[in-house]
Amino acid sequence: MPRDPRAIVLVLDSVGVGELPDAHLYGDKGSDTLGNTARAVGGLAMPNLGAMGLGNITGVLGVPPVEHPHASWGCNAEASAGKDTTTGHWEMMGLHLSRPFPTYPEGFPDEVMDAFSRETGEGWLGNVPASGTAIIQELGDEHVRTGKPIVYTSADSVFQVAAHEDVIPVERLYEICAIARERVCVGEHAVGRIIARPFEGPDGSGTYVRTHRRRDFAIEPLEPTVLDLLAEAGVVTYGIGKIGEIFAWQGVCESPHSRDNMHGFDNLVARVAGDEPGFVFANLVDFDMIWGHRNDAEGYARGLEAVDARIPELLDAMVDGDLLVVTADHGCDPTTASTDHSREYTPLIAKVKGVDAGVDLGVRSTFSDIGETVLDLYGMAGTCGRGTSFLAEVRSAGQGAVA
């Protein structure tokens, strides 16, 4: 017996589609992650998402608009303040922030670092804004010699702790970060995420690489989200990648770690092909973590093409009536001078399997339209009230009229 239709939201982490009107306030004027990446590499080959309307959203060299996309398309504006992972995902699920999480462009104040030393029993190195791959080269040898963890931040609201896996075992690094979450970065210093950044490499070599055992310790959602509403109604949410961590495991039953985008996509297809009912919420982080923050436009482009090539697998795993939404949480333009997130619109591609036509969904006023649409699929329309569902438009696209 076929299972009931379910919602699937796939977040291509950081794949923004052009600067928001207030981007200049964030230092992001001119950012266009998808468009600028395509231009930087001479064009992208993304025929599958292209056929679903990707090129109808914004100008993408190599991905022209099509006359009859087989999915609906549009873009999302961010109503919340900020441009980070937590804010973007929370807003998708109906939680809006009126002010951004705190950032530390000059490093953390003494009171934070004193609390870190006191509560963890560890010293520290660094305490500066830095590229994660650069700072482990700069301070890795000293860390190996002294055993002190490396603390750093970025333009985003993050407190990052890096340690060599042979110096501070991964489980101890996780413990340190959990302490920082619970007892150090609190109150006015409650950053969006504490991030454990394990790395490896020959001791004293000065050449180190980060491992896939990163773990995020996000602040708990400040109010119930769509995930909580679904759970109360008996709808299970299956995360893929860092979804569980972003929501501090509230309303998420599982969220298998992704070694990379392709491993995450493997997990996504396997979950969608399964018989268990429920909402599937996936994040592919390599666009942001591996390529965006390192200004690697070539890597970013090849990553986009690799995911596009696997979209047919995902569609094949779906059953008639399933809703697929492809979107992003912010931008991270690899072609600008900045190595940090950018304040951008995010793409919106929505398809109900069995409906092989699409409509222009326009510019949505909030990411929360996605969460409202998910609720609508499960018969819970309007229970969050932070956005507007587009499910009827997507379902009726084949008839050329809105239900």
For each residue, the residues with C-beta under 8 A, 3 or more apart:
1:
2: 319
3: 6 275 276 277 319
4: 277 321
5: 319 320 321 322 323 352 377
6: 3 277 278 279 280 322 323 377
7: 279 280 322 323 325 373 374 377 378
8: 268 272 279 280 281 282 314 318 322 323 324 325
9: 92 279 280 281 282 325 327 370 374
10: 268 282 284 314 324 325 326 327
11: 89 92 281 282 283 284 327 328 329
12: 15 284 287 304 307 326 327 328 347
13: 85 283 284 285 286 287 288 289 328 329
14: 33 287 288 292 328 329 330 331 332 341
15: 12 33 34 287 304 328 331 346 347
16: 31 32 33 34 328 330 331 332 333 342 344 345 346
17: 32 33 34 35 57 58 75 328 331 344 345 346 347
18: 31 32 34 35 58 75 344 345
19: 23 28 29 30 31 32 342 343 344 345
20: 23 77 78 343 344 345
21:
22: 25 26 343
23: 19 20 26 28 29 31 342 343 344
24: 27 28 29
25: 22 343
26: 22 23 83 342 343
27: 24 338
28: 19 23 24 31 83 331 333 336 338 342 343 344
29: 19 23 24
30: 19 336
31: 16 18 19 23 28 36 331 333 336 338 342 343 344
32: 16 17 18 19 35 36 58 331 333 344
33: 14 15 16 17 36 37 292 300 331 332 333 334 342 344
34: 15 16 17 18 37 38 58 60 304 347
35: 17 18 32 38 39 58 59 60 61
36: 31 32 33 39 40 297 333 334 335 336
37: 33 34 40 41 44 297 300 301 304 333 334 335
38: 34 35 41 43 44 60 61 62 63 301
39: 35 36 42 61 335
40: 36 37 297 298 301 334 335
41: 37 38 44 297 298 301
42: 39 61 62
43: 38 61 62 63
44: 37 38 41 60 61 62 63 301 304 305
45: 62 305 308
46: 49 50 54 60 62 63 304 305 308
47: 50 51 308
48: 51 52 308 309 311 312
49: 46 52 53 54 63 308 311 326 349
50: 46 47 53 54 55 60 63 64 66 308
51: 47 48 66 69 70
52: 48 49 69 70 71 73 311 326 349 351 358
53: 49 50 56 57 65 66 69 71 72 73 349 358
54: 46 49 50 57 60 63 73 347 349
55: 50 58 59 60 63 64 65 66
56: 53 65 66 69 73 360
57: 17 53 54 73 74 75 347 348 349
58: 17 18 32 34 35 55 75 345 347
59: 35 55
60: 34 35 38 44 46 50 54 55 63 64
61: 35 38 39 42 43 44
62: 38 42 43 44 45 46
63: 38 43 44 46 49 50 54 55 60
64: 50 55 60
65: 53 55 56
66: 50 51 53 55 56 69
67:
68: 357 358
69: 51 52 53 56 66 72 73 357 358
70: 51 52 351 356 357 358
71: 52 53 324 349 350 351 358 394
72: 53 69 349 350 351 358 359 360 361 390 393 394 397
73: 52 53 54 56 57 69 347 348 349 350 358 360 361
74: 57 348 360 361 362 363 364 390
75: 17 18 57 58 345 346 347 348 363 364
76: 327 345 346 347 348 363 364 366 367 369 370
77: 20 345 363 364 365 366
78: 20 82 83 87 88 91 330 343 345 346 366 367
79: 91 96 365 366 367 368
80: 87 90 91 96 97 98 367
81: 87 97 98 99 100
82: 78 87 97 100 101 157
83: 26 28 78 87 88 100 156 330 331 341 342 343 344
84: 87 88 100 101 156 157 158 192 193 330 341
85: 13 88 89 156 192 193 242 246 288 329 330 341
86: 89 90 101 157 192 193 218 219 246
87: 78 80 81 82 83 84 90 91 97 100 101 192 329 330
88: 78 83 84 85 91 92 328 329 330 346 367
89: 11 85 86 92 93 243 246 247 283 329
90: 80 86 87 93 95 96 97 221 225 246 247
91: 78 79 80 87 88 94 95 96 97 366 367 368
92: 9 11 88 89 226 327 329 367 368 370 371
93: 89 90 225 226 227 247 368 370 371
94: 91 225 226 229 368 371 372 384 385 386 387
95: 90 91 221 222 223 225 386
96: 79 80 90 91 366 368 386
97: 80 81 82 87 90 91 100 101 222
98: 80 81
99: 81
100: 81 82 83 84 87 97 103 157
101: 82 84 86 87 97 157 190 191 192 219
102: 157 188 189 190 191
103: 100 153 155 156 157 191
104: 107 108 109 129 153
105: 129 155
106: 129
107: 104 127 128 129 153
108: 104 112 113 116 127 151 153 159 189
109: 104 112 113 189
110: 113 114
111: 114 115 189
112: 108 109 115 116 159 184 185 189
113: 108 109 110 116 117 124 127 151
114: 110 111 117 118
115: 111 112 118 119 183 184
116: 108 112 113 119 120 122 124 151 180 184
117: 113 114 120 121 122 123 124
118: 114 115 121
119: 115 116 179 180 183 184
120: 116 117 176 179 180 184
121: 117 118
122: 116 117 148 149 176
123: 117 146 148 149
124: 113 116 117 127 148 149 150 151
125: 139 142 143 146 148 149 150 151
126: 130 135 139 150 151 152
127: 107 108 113 124 151 152
128: 107 135 152 153
129: 104 105 106 107 152 153 154 155
130: 126 134 135 138 152 153 154
131: 134 135 154 293 294 339
132: 135 136 152 160 162 197 210 293
133: 136 137 210 294
134: 130 131 137 138
135: 126 128 130 131 132 138 139 150 152 162
136: 132 133 139 140 143 150 162 197 199 208 210
137: 133 134 140 206 207 208
138: 130 134 135
139: 125 126 135 136 142 143 150
140: 136 137 143 144 150 164 199 201 206 208
141: 144 145 204 205 206
142: 125 139 145 146 148
143: 125 136 139 140 146 147 148 149 150 162 163 164 167
144: 140 141 147 164 167 203 204
145: 141 142 204
146: 123 125 142 143
147: 143 144 167 168
148: 122 123 124 125 142 143
149: 122 123 124 125 143 161 162 163 168 173 176
150: 124 125 126 135 136 139 140 143 161 162 163
151: 108 113 116 124 125 126 127 159 160 161 162
152: 126 127 128 129 130 132 135 160 162
153: 103 104 107 108 128 129 130 156 158 159 160 191
154: 129 130 131 158 160 293 339 340
155: 103 105 129 338 340 341
156: 83 84 85 103 153 192 340 341
157: 82 84 86 100 101 102 103 191 192 193
158: 84 153 154 191 192 193 194 195
159: 108 112 151 153 180 184 185 191 193 194 195
160: 132 151 152 153 154 194 195 197
161: 149 150 151 173 176 177 180 194 195 196 197
162: 132 135 136 143 149 150 151 152 197 198 199 210
163: 143 149 150 167 168 173 176 196 197 198 199
164: 140 143 144 167 168 198 199 200 201 203 208
165: 168 169 170 198 199 200 211 213
166: 200 203
167: 143 144 147 163 164
168: 147 149 163 164 165 172 173 176
169: 165 172 173
170: 165 173 174 196 198 213
171: 174 175
172: 168 169 175 176
173: 149 161 163 168 169 170 176 177 196 198
174: 170 171 177 178 196 215
175: 171 172 178 179
176: 120 122 149 161 163 168 172 173 179 180 196
177: 161 173 174 180 181 194 195 196 215 217
178: 174 175 181 182 194 217
179: 119 120 175 176 182 183 184
180: 116 119 120 159 161 176 177 183 184 185 194 217
181: 177 178 184 185 194 217 219
182: 178 179 186
183: 115 119 179 180 186
184: 112 115 116 119 120 159 179 180 181 189
185: 112 159 180 181 189 190 191 194
186: 182 183 189 190
187: 190
188: 102
189: 102 108 109 111 112 184 185 186
190: 101 102 185 186 187 219
191: 101 102 103 153 157 158 159 185 194 219
192: 84 85 86 87 101 156 157 158 218 219
193: 84 85 86 157 158 159 216 217 218 219 245
194: 158 159 160 161 177 178 180 181 185 191 216 217
195: 158 159 160 161 177 214 215 216 217
196: 161 163 170 173 174 176 177 213 214 215 216 217
197: 132 136 160 161 162 163 210 214
198: 162 163 164 165 170 173 210 211 213 214
199: 136 140 162 163 164 165 208 209 210 211
200: 164 165 166 208 209 211
201: 140 164 205 207 208 209
202: 205 207
203: 144 164 166
204: 141 144 145
205: 141 201 202 208
206: 137 140 141
207: 137 201 202
208: 136 137 140 164 199 200 201 205
209: 199 200 201
210: 132 133 136 162 197 198 199 214
211: 165 198 199 200 214
212: 257 259 260
213: 165 170 196 198
214: 195 196 197 198 210 211 289
215: 174 177 195 196 245
216: 193 194 195 196 242 245 246
217: 177 178 180 181 193 194 195 196 245 248
218: 86 192 193 245 246 247 248
219: 86 101 181 190 191 192 193 222 248
220: 248 250
221: 90 95 224 225 228 247 248 250
222: 95 97 219
223: 95
224: 221 228 229
225: 90 93 94 95 221 228 229 247 250 251 371
226: 92 93 94 229 230 251 371 372 374 375 384
227: 93 230 231 237 247 250 251 252 279 281
228: 221 224 225 231 232 250 251
229: 94 224 225 226 232 233 375 380 383 384
230: 226 227 233 235 236 237 251 279 374 375 378 380
231: 227 228 234 235 236 237 251
232: 228 229
233: 229 230 378 380
234: 231
235: 230 231 277 278 279 378
236: 230 231 253 276 277 278 279
237: 227 230 231 251 252 253 278 279 280 281
238: 252 253 254 255 271 276 278 279 280 281
239: 242 243 244 247 252 253 254 255 256 281 282 283
240: 243 255 256 258 264 267 268 271 280 281 282 283
241: 255 256 257 258 264 267 282 283 284 285
242: 85 216 239 245 246 255 258 283 285
243: 89 239 240 246 247 252 255 281 282 283
244: 239 247 249 252 254 255
245: 193 215 216 217 218 242 248 249 255
246: 85 86 89 90 216 218 242 243 283
247: 89 90 93 218 221 225 227 239 243 244 250 251 252
248: 217 218 219 220 221 245
249: 244 245 252 255
250: 220 221 225 227 228 247
251: 225 226 227 228 230 231 237 247
252: 227 237 238 239 243 244 247 249 255 281
253: 236 237 238 239 278
254: 238 239 244
255: 238 239 240 241 242 243 244 245 249 252
256: 239 240 241 267
257: 212 241
258: 240 241 242 261 263 264 267 283 284 285
259: 212 263 264
260: 212 263 264 286 290
261: 258 264 265 284 285 286 287 303 306 307
262: 265 266 306 310
263: 258 259 260 266 267
264: 240 241 258 259 260 261 267 268 282 283 284 285
265: 261 262 268 269 284 307 310 313 314
266: 262 263 269 270
267: 240 241 256 258 263 264 270 271 282
268: 8 10 240 264 265 271 272 280 282 314
269: 265 266 272 273 310 313 314 317
270: 266 267 273 274
271: 238 240 267 268 274 280
272: 8 268 269 280 314 317 318 322
273: 269 270 317
274: 270 271
275: 3
276: 3 236 238
277: 3 4 6 235 236
278: 6 235 236 237 238 253
279: 6 7 8 9 227 230 235 236 237 238 374 378
280: 6 7 8 9 237 238 240 268 271 272
281: 8 9 11 227 237 238 239 240 243 252
282: 8 9 10 11 239 240 241 243 264 267 268
283: 11 13 89 239 240 241 242 243 246 258 264 329
284: 10 11 12 13 241 258 261 264 265 287 307
285: 13 241 242 258 261 264 288 289 290
286: 13 260 261 289 290 291 303
287: 12 13 14 15 261 284 290 291 292 300 303 304 332
288: 13 14 85 285 291 292 293 332 341
289: 13 214 285 286 292 293
290: 260 285 286 287 293 294 296 299 303
291: 286 287 288 294 296 297 299 300 303 334
292: 14 33 287 288 289 295 296 300 332 333 334 339 341
293: 131 132 154 288 289 290 332 339 340
294: 131 133 290 291 299 334 339
295: 292 334 335 336 339
296: 290 291 292 299 300 334
297: 36 37 40 41 291 300 301 334 335
298: 40 41 301 302
299: 290 291 294 296 302 303 334
300: 33 37 287 291 292 296 297 303 304 334
301: 37 38 40 41 44 297 298 304 305
302: 298 299 305 306
303: 261 286 287 290 291 299 300 306 307
304: 12 15 34 37 44 46 287 300 301 307 308
305: 44 45 46 301 302 308 309
306: 261 262 302 303 309 310
307: 12 261 265 284 303 304 310 311
308: 45 46 47 48 49 50 304 305 311
309: 48 305 306
310: 262 265 269 306 307 313 314
311: 48 49 52 307 308 314 315
312: 48 315 316
313: 265 269 310 316 317
314: 8 10 265 268 269 272 310 311 317 318 324
315: 311 312 318 324 351 353
316: 312 313
317: 269 272 273 313 314
318: 8 272 314 315 322 324 353
319: 2 3 5 322 353
320: 5 353 354
321: 4 5 352 353 354
322: 5 6 7 8 272 318 319 352 353
323: 5 6 7 8 350 351 352 373 374 377 391 394
324: 8 10 71 314 315 318 349 350 351 352 353
325: 7 8 9 10 348 349 350 370 373 374
326: 10 12 49 52 347 348 349 350
327: 9 10 11 12 76 92 346 347 348 349 367 370
328: 11 12 13 14 15 16 17 88 331 346 347
329: 11 13 14 85 87 88 89 92 283 346 367
330: 14 16 78 83 84 85 87 88 341 342 343 344 346
331: 14 15 16 17 28 31 32 33 83 328 341 342 343 344 346
332: 14 16 33 287 288 292 293 340 341 342
333: 16 28 31 32 33 36 37 292 336 338 342 344
334: 33 36 37 40 291 292 294 295 296 297 299 300
335: 36 37 39 40 295 297
336: 28 30 31 36 295 333 342
337:
338: 27 28 31 155 333 342
339: 131 154 292 293 294 295
340: 154 155 156 293 332
341: 14 83 84 85 155 156 288 292 330 331 332
342: 16 19 23 26 28 31 33 83 330 331 332 333 336 338
343: 19 20 22 23 25 26 28 31 78 83 330 331
344: 16 17 18 19 20 23 28 31 32 33 83 330 331 333
345: 16 17 18 19 20 58 75 76 77 78 363
346: 15 16 17 75 76 78 88 327 328 329 330 331 367
347: 12 15 17 34 54 57 58 73 75 76 326 327 328
348: 57 73 74 75 76 325 326 327 361 364 370
349: 49 52 53 54 57 71 72 73 324 325 326 327
350: 71 72 73 323 324 325 326 358 361 373 390 394
351: 52 70 71 72 315 323 324 355 358 394
352: 5 321 322 323 324 355 391 394 395
353: 315 318 319 320 321 322 324
354: 320 321
355: 351 352 394 395 397 398
356: 70 398
357: 68 69 70 397 398 400
358: 52 53 68 69 70 71 72 73 350 351 394 397
359: 72 393 394 396 397 402
360: 56 72 73 74
361: 72 73 74 348 350 364 390 393 394
362: 74
363: 74 75 76 77 345
364: 74 75 76 77 348 361 367 369 387 388 390
365: 77 79 369 387 388
366: 76 77 78 79 91 96 369 386 387
367: 76 78 79 80 88 91 92 327 329 346 364 370 371 387
368: 79 91 92 93 94 96 371 372 384 386 387
369: 76 364 365 366 372 373 387 388 389 390
370: 9 76 92 93 325 327 348 367 373 374 387
371: 92 93 94 225 226 367 368 374 375 384 386 387
372: 94 226 368 369 375 376 381 382 384 385 386 387 388 389
373: 7 323 325 350 369 370 376 377 387 389 390 391 394
374: 7 9 226 230 279 323 325 370 371 377 378
375: 226 229 230 371 372 378 380 381 382 383 384 389
376: 372 373 379 380 381 389 391 392
377: 5 6 7 323 373 374 391
378: 7 230 233 235 279 374 375
379: 376
380: 229 230 233 375 376 383
381: 372 375 376 389 391
382: 372 375 385
383: 229 375 380
384: 94 226 229 368 371 372 375 387
385: 94 372 382
386: 94 95 96 366 368 371 372
387: 94 364 365 366 367 368 369 370 371 372 373 384
388: 364 365 369 372
389: 369 372 373 375 376 381 392
390: 72 74 350 361 364 369 373 393 394
391: 323 352 373 376 377 381 394 395
392: 376 389 395 396 402 403
393: 72 359 361 390 396 397 402 403
394: 71 72 323 350 351 352 355 358 359 361 373 390 391 397
395: 352 355 391 392 403
396: 359 392 393 399 400 401 402 403
397: 72 355 357 358 359 393 394 400
398: 355 356 357
399: 396
400: 357 396 397
401: 396
402: 359 392 393 396
403: 392 393 395 396
